[in-house]
């Protein structure tokens, strides 16, 4: 009898223990879910919520460039829409008009080279750099058939977009490196972007011009020569970068964060979808040349890509110093020209880790 009672008591206690364990398991699952759920949400806190009204903004490019492939691809593939942004693209020509449009809030975002914008920013013009996608000089000097080396430029004319623009700075640096004067080699403003400069060279209005891919490959096929890789000048150069005006930074920082997040995803998207990226370049340049498109893709999606988009402080400082040496009236400190907080937030929130499925590759 006592043995039966002992067995009953054992079964009763076992049942109680099992129920207790089950209850503990449920509580543990709830606790873990409660702790981890915010982390999962925070990993991508910038995507538009269901039913969220899209925000209309205008983003400008200051030239036609293969370097803007991530922006073009984001537009063509709805990446901005994913973040609740309805982006209108304004294709502007030259730094002066682009910076003026940004400062007056006609455009809220400007995609342009820091080498072109720092002189204006340093004089006090409104705007800050919030993300830099490319670090390095992507230009090469393309010349007509009779120009095979830099010395052959004597008596010829190099075409640039506008005075003070990046291609102007690069052209002057090239002449200085090879001890050539602007009396020996003329520098002429064409007033247009790369396609216009290229056509001017075809017509022999100019005999050489700095270009970026895909025009380097097109030029070689048209019988022109790749005279010099301008990256060999060793100049500090921060290329394709996102600029924002102070009004947008102050009144709509969340909007800036979403735009920067969309561009960050575009970097990953372009790397994983090369055909779609090349299609966007082809659309902008009206180009159907696989070799030329591949050249642009390799340069801007792989060679000089800055995947975390951190704006290099030393690069900004060097650009300001260059501007000072060329006579620019510097009124702002280098540290006041950029803001890395938005790209740093992408890392802190876990967003980049989620997008890349782990650590961000490379630099």
C-alpha positions in Angstrom: 0.0 0.0 0.0 2.8 2.4 1.0 4.6 1.5 -2.3 1.5 2.5 -4.3 1.2 5.8 -2.4 4.8 6.5 -3.1 4.3 5.9 -6.8 1.3 8.2 -6.9 3.2 10.9 -5.1 6.1 10.6 -7.6 3.8 10.9 -10.5 2.1 13.9 -9.0 5.4 15.7 -8.4 6.6 14.8 -11.9 3.5 16.2 -13.4 3.9 19.4 -11.4 7.6 19.7 -12.4 6.6 19.2 -16.1 4.0 21.9 -15.9 6.4 24.2 -14.2 9.0 23.5 -16.9 6.5 24.2 -19.6 5.4 27.4 -18.0 9.1 28.5 -17.6 9.6 27.7 -21.3 6.7 29.9 -22.3 8.0 32.7 -20.2 11.5 32.3 -21.5 10.2 32.4 -25.1 8.2 35.6 -24.4 11.2 37.2 -22.7 13.6 36.3 -25.6 11.1 37.5 -28.2 10.6 40.8 -26.3 14.3 41.4 -26.1 15.1 40.4 -29.7 12.1 41.9 -31.5 13.3 45.5 -31.0 16.8 44.5 -32.3 15.2 43.1 -35.5 13.1 46.3 -36.0 16.1 48.5 -35.3 18.2 46.7 -37.9 16.2 48.4 -40.6 14.3 51.2 -39.0 14.3 53.4 -42.1 12.0 51.5 -44.4 8.6 53.0 -44.9 5.8 51.6 -42.7 2.6 50.2 -44.3 0.3 53.1 -45.2 3.0 55.7 -44.7 2.5 58.7 -47.1 5.5 59.1 -49.4 7.5 62.3 -49.0 8.4 64.2 -52.2 11.9 65.5 -52.5 14.1 66.8 -55.3 17.6 65.4 -55.8 20.0 66.9 -58.3 23.1 65.7 -60.1 25.7 68.4 -61.1 26.8 66.5 -64.2 26.2 63.4 -66.3 28.5 60.8 -64.9 29.0 57.1 -64.6 30.0 57.9 -61.0 26.3 58.4 -60.2 25.4 54.9 -61.1 24.1 54.1 -57.6 21.7 57.1 -57.7 20.5 56.3 -61.2 20.0 52.6 -60.3 18.1 53.5 -57.1 15.8 55.6 -59.2 15.3 53.0 -61.9 14.6 50.2 -59.4 12.3 51.8 -56.8 14.8 51.8 -54.0 13.8 55.3 -52.8 10.1 54.2 -52.9 11.0 51.5 -50.4 12.0 54.2 -47.9 8.9 56.3 -48.4 10.6 58.8 -50.7 9.2 60.1 -54.0 12.4 61.4 -55.6 12.4 63.8 -58.6 15.7 64.0 -60.4 17.0 67.4 -61.5 19.9 67.0 -64.0 21.8 70.3 -63.5 25.0 71.3 -65.2 28.0 72.6 -63.3 28.8 73.3 -59.7 27.7 76.9 -59.5 24.1 76.3 -60.5 23.9 73.1 -58.5 25.1 74.7 -55.3 22.8 77.7 -55.8 19.8 75.3 -56.2 20.8 73.5 -53.0 21.3 76.6 -51.0 17.9 78.0 -52.1 16.2 74.7 -51.3 15.1 74.2 -54.9 16.7 70.9 -54.4 17.1 69.2 -51.0 19.8 66.8 -52.0 22.8 67.2 -54.4 24.9 64.4 -55.9 28.2 65.9 -56.9 32.0 65.6 -56.4 33.4 67.0 -53.2 36.4 68.3 -55.3 33.9 70.5 -57.1 31.8 71.7 -54.2 34.3 72.3 -51.4 35.5 75.7 -52.7 31.9 77.0 -52.7 31.1 75.4 -49.3 34.3 76.8 -47.8 33.4 80.3 -48.8 30.2 80.0 -46.8 27.7 78.7 -49.3 25.0 76.6 -47.6 25.3 72.9 -47.6 27.1 69.9 -46.0 28.4 66.6 -47.3 26.6 63.7 -45.5 27.9 60.6 -47.5 30.8 59.9 -49.8 30.5 56.9 -52.2 33.8 57.2 -54.0 37.3 58.0 -52.9 39.9 58.3 -55.6 40.2 60.0 -59.1 38.2 58.1 -61.7 39.2 60.4 -64.6 41.6 59.7 -67.5 42.8 62.2 -70.1 41.5 61.3 -73.5 43.2 62.8 -76.5 42.8 62.9 -80.3 44.9 60.5 -82.5 48.0 62.7 -82.7 48.2 63.0 -78.9 49.9 59.9 -77.4 51.7 61.4 -74.4 51.3 64.5 -72.2 54.1 66.3 -74.1 52.1 66.1 -77.3 49.6 68.6 -75.7 51.8 71.5 -76.6 49.9 73.8 -79.0 46.6 72.0 -78.3 43.5 72.7 -76.2 42.1 70.7 -73.2 38.4 71.0 -72.9 36.8 71.4 -69.4 33.2 71.8 -68.3 33.5 75.0 -66.3 36.2 77.1 -64.7 36.9 75.9 -61.2 35.3 72.5 -61.8 37.0 69.2 -61.0 38.2 68.6 -64.6 39.7 72.1 -64.6 41.6 71.4 -61.4 42.8 68.1 -62.7 43.9 69.7 -66.0 45.9 72.4 -64.3 47.5 69.9 -61.9 48.5 67.7 -65.0 50.2 70.7 -66.7 52.0 71.6 -63.5 53.3 68.1 -63.0 54.7 68.0 -66.5 56.1 71.6 -66.5 53.7 72.9 -69.1 52.1 76.3 -69.0 48.6 77.5 -70.0 50.3 79.5 -72.8 51.7 76.2 -74.2 48.5 74.2 -73.6 45.1 76.1 -73.7 42.3 75.2 -71.3 38.9 75.9 -72.7 35.5 75.8 -71.0 32.9 74.0 -73.0 30.1 74.7 -70.6 28.7 71.2 -70.7 29.1 67.8 -69.1 31.1 64.9 -70.4 29.1 64.0 -73.5 29.3 67.6 -74.7 33.0 67.7 -74.1 33.4 64.5 -76.0 31.5 65.8 -79.0 33.7 68.9 -78.9 36.7 66.7 -79.2 35.1 64.7 -82.1 34.6 68.0 -83.9 38.3 69.0 -83.1 37.1 72.1 -81.2 39.3 70.7 -78.4 42.0 68.1 -78.7 41.9 66.5 -75.2 39.6 66.3 -72.2 39.3 64.5 -68.9 36.6 61.9 -69.0 35.3 59.1 -66.8 34.1 55.7 -67.8 32.2 54.7 -69.9 33.6 57.4 -72.3 37.2 56.1 -72.0 36.3 52.9 -73.8 34.1 54.7 -76.4 37.0 57.0 -77.1 39.5 54.2 -77.7 37.0 52.6 -80.1 36.6 56.0 -81.9 40.4 56.1 -82.4 41.3 58.4 -79.5 44.1 57.8 -77.1 44.1 57.3 -73.4 46.9 59.8 -72.6 47.1 59.7 -68.8 45.5 58.1 -65.8 44.7 61.2 -63.7 44.6 59.1 -60.5 48.4 59.0 -60.9 48.6 62.7 -60.0 48.2 61.6 -56.4 45.7 64.3 -55.6 43.3 63.9 -52.6 40.0 63.3 -54.2 36.6 62.6 -52.8 34.2 61.9 -55.7 30.5 61.2 -55.8 29.0 62.5 -52.6 25.6 63.4 -51.2 25.1 67.0 -50.1 22.2 68.4 -48.1 21.2 72.0 -47.3 20.9 73.3 -43.7 17.1 73.7 -43.9 16.7 70.0 -44.6 19.3 69.0 -42.0 17.6 71.1 -39.3 13.9 70.6 -40.1 13.9 67.0 -41.6 16.8 65.0 -40.3 14.7 61.8 -40.5 14.3 62.5 -44.3 18.1 62.8 -44.6 18.5 59.5 -42.8 16.1 57.7 -45.1 17.8 59.1 -48.2 21.2 58.0 -47.0 19.9 54.6 -46.1 18.4 54.2 -49.6 21.8 55.1 -51.2 23.5 52.6 -48.9 21.2 49.9 -50.1 21.8 51.0 -53.7 25.5 50.2 -53.2 24.7 46.7 -52.2 22.0 46.4 -55.0 24.5 47.6 -57.7 27.1 45.1 -56.5 24.7 42.2 -56.6 22.8 43.2 -59.7 25.5 44.4 -62.2 23.2 44.0 -65.3 20.6 46.4 -63.8 23.3 48.8 -62.9 24.8 48.8 -66.3 21.3 49.2 -67.8 20.9 52.4 -65.8 24.3 53.7 -67.1 23.2 52.8 -70.6 20.0 54.7 -70.2 21.7 57.9 -69.0 24.5 57.8 -71.6 22.3 56.4 -74.4 25.0 53.8 -74.8 24.9 50.2 -76.1 28.5 49.1 -75.7 29.1 46.2 -73.3 32.8 46.9 -72.9 32.2 50.6 -72.1 29.4 49.7 -69.6 31.6 47.2 -67.9 34.4 49.7 -67.6 32.1 52.1 -65.8 30.7 49.4 -63.6 34.2 48.1 -62.6 35.4 51.6 -61.7 32.4 52.9 -59.8 31.0 49.7 -58.2 34.3 48.1 -57.3 37.6 50.0 -57.7 36.9 53.3 -55.8 33.7 52.4 -54.0 33.5 53.5 -50.3 30.8 51.1 -49.0 30.3 52.7 -45.6 30.1 56.1 -47.2 32.1 57.8 -44.4 33.3 61.2 -45.5 37.1 61.3 -45.0 37.9 64.2 -42.7 41.5 64.5 -44.0 40.2 64.6 -47.5 38.0 67.5 -46.7 40.9 69.3 -45.0 43.1 68.8 -48.0 40.4 70.1 -50.4 40.0 73.2 -48.3 43.8 73.7 -48.3 43.9 73.4 -52.1 41.1 75.9 -52.4 42.9 78.3 -50.1 46.1 78.0 -52.1 44.2 78.9 -55.3 42.9 82.1 -53.8 39.5 81.0 -52.4 38.4 83.2 -49.5 37.9 80.5 -46.8 35.2 81.3 -44.3 34.3 77.9 -42.9 36.3 75.3 -41.0 36.8 71.9 -42.7 34.8 70.2 -39.9 31.8 72.4 -40.6 31.6 71.2 -44.2 30.5 67.6 -43.5 28.4 65.5 -41.1 29.1 61.8 -40.7 26.3 61.1 -38.2 23.9 59.8 -40.7 26.2 57.2 -42.2 27.4 56.3 -38.7 23.8 55.6 -37.7 23.6 53.0 -40.4 26.4 51.0 -38.7 25.1 51.6 -35.1 21.5 50.5 -35.9 22.6 47.2 -37.5 21.3 48.4 -40.9 24.5 47.7 -42.8 24.9 44.3 -41.2 21.4 43.4 -42.3 21.8 44.7 -45.8 25.1 42.9 -46.4 24.2 39.8 -44.3 27.2 40.3 -42.1 30.3 42.6 -42.1 30.6 45.2 -44.8 33.3 44.0 -47.3 36.4 46.1 -48.0 36.7 49.7 -47.1 
